[in-house]
Amino acid sequence: MSYRNLPPDFREKHPSICVTVDPALTPSADIAKLYKESLDELVLGAEHGFDGVCINEHHGSAYAMMPSPNLLAAILSHRTSKAAICVLGNSIVFYNPPTRVAEEFAMLDCLSNGRLIAGFPVGTPMDSAYAFGQNPSMIRQRYQEAHDLIMSAWTADSVFPFQGRFYNLRYVNALPRPLQKPHPPVWIPAGGSVETWKWCAERDYGYCYLSYYGYAAAADLLEGFWREIDLLEKPRNPYRAGFMQMVGVAQSRAEADDLYGAAAEYFFQQSLHIDSRFVSPPGHSSEKSVRDRANSTLTRVADAKGGDGIGGIARDWVGIRDGGHVVAGNVDDVIEQLRELGRSLNVGHLMTMLQFGNMSHETACSNIRLFGERVAPALRDLHSEWGDHWWPSGCEGSAR
Amino acid sequence: MNGPDERFSDVGGHAIRIWEAGAGPPIGYLAGTDGLLRWSPFLEGLSRSRKVVVPSLPGFPGGGAGHRDLDTLLDWLIATRDVLEAAGLLGGDLIATSVAAPLVADVAAIWPGAIRRLILISPFGYSDPSDAITDIWAQRPGDISGVLSSDPERHTASRRPPPDTDPIEWKITLTRGDEAAARYLYPFGDTGLINRLVRLSIPLLVVRGTLDRTVPLISAQRIAAAVSGPAQLLEVAGVGHLAELDAPDLLIEAVERFLAAASVT
């Protein structure tokens, strides 16, 4: 839910889209319109062949104007009836105590009749350490404990005390409990932390790689997750994993260029214009991740191409399209690439970003309709031999 | 430079490095931002007339990874006192700089007799709302040296890995020190020290460089003014936050002048 009306010289005149972004750049009247259009787009997706709708959480950021995803999830619970509601997620370290997350997610699960997917991100460095002032050196330790508290709150059959290192509550009794038993499926959105692979694999949580750089660049990272699954001798069920891909589908390749090129450039040049001051607070990444990232292909590519923050790989439409950051083209092009994505990454949950940058509401709706009606049906047979145990039990297609 | 002798001592289940060099009246030194990556000209100069003892704090270079066991300021103060004890520095004279300064100042305030005379260089610990301590954890790569030193190239050089050092592990060492400092100082670099300094009655010298872009003058002034014992504030012209890196000889002179004047019985 990026703000869609940044000035053309935003990148030159402003250092960052988040943390220190000038509030005057995002007038509230525009945001009112953004929320309405975004909700309408998500509902349209639910009505046109999408199995679920997904929203996330960010703070102090015009990259995503969504500090409270649960508010929108509540609206979506009522405006949709079949689609999964994926909140990806609540940054659990930001809530004190974390039982607030247990309560609100349980409410959403009840409101939606068991269609909630509960996402527990650690939170980006920009959100957690700077916008929300959380001590980066303690975030991962607090996250583990917050998670344990939430899961206990959901599954306990009586009131219980919780005496932790960071959280101490004498009477934990989060009401309501979730509708789904023992709890909604838990998905962990990840951007490259190697500990998250093992953590998700051990707990049978969904592992979702949220990348802006396309599936070709994601193979190593997803394979890291699958290796952890192998080590635990669990089956490589593709529905364990999700991948986010930006998509622009049109009647022809030329039309795709016309419809999506400028919006993609806006996204990669403006929406991802993050001041490098806010990218690496100490302790936010574990030492293991720092070591692995220092050797990763992506880091070497980014360093070789230069650039700032996390938008430094491709910023022109041809580079964005040909680099696979956006899968764009006619229906057949998109189907072919997305089938390859699903196969090569062994991913069963494809999270498509069909509105990006400053794409107009009308174009986004057109993209959503065309994808839902022509592309989605051509992908359904992929991985159909597997049961989806990571899908809400209140939705069709769930094996829970 | 000759370099120090090195030993390790167990503190809280983690091995802490202790460097020692020189002979004469002993003085301890706790390094600040960056920790102590290598023996410095300041310490070498000081060791010509004194026995210089340099323990590492948890998480800082030479301090292992015990910082992750320390959650609260009280945890850090106890650990700091334990480090000083392991190094044989309790009851003696001490220099503490930058991010180490507030820990040592609090130890001196809370445990009478723990420190005899104290020199705080560019001290964190108090951040005034009118002129806050710079956010050292939100700097662009390449900018931090200019924030910490009046000679950014000298600071950059001081952080380069020694020959035959794995560059990735060196990066981890640097990051771990930042993480350790954040653990008790995030986000403002203020530990509430100002509320306890009235308990500090020992001779105190507070040093601040006029080009310090990290700790504002008001922080140093308020710290010097808050103690109940004899205190001086010394401003050193042309010197940045890492004053002993920028002007080691000037700082050695200042330390020796203070110790000569601050007589103890």
Interface residues (C-beta under 8 A of the other chain):
Chain A: A129 Y130 G133 N135 P136 S137 M138 Q141 R165 F166 D275 S276 R277 F278 P281 P282 G283 E287 V290 R291 A294 N295
Chain B: H67 R68 D71 W137 A138 Q139 R140 P141 D143 I168 K171 I172 T175 R176 D178 E179 A180 A181 A182 R183 Y186 P187
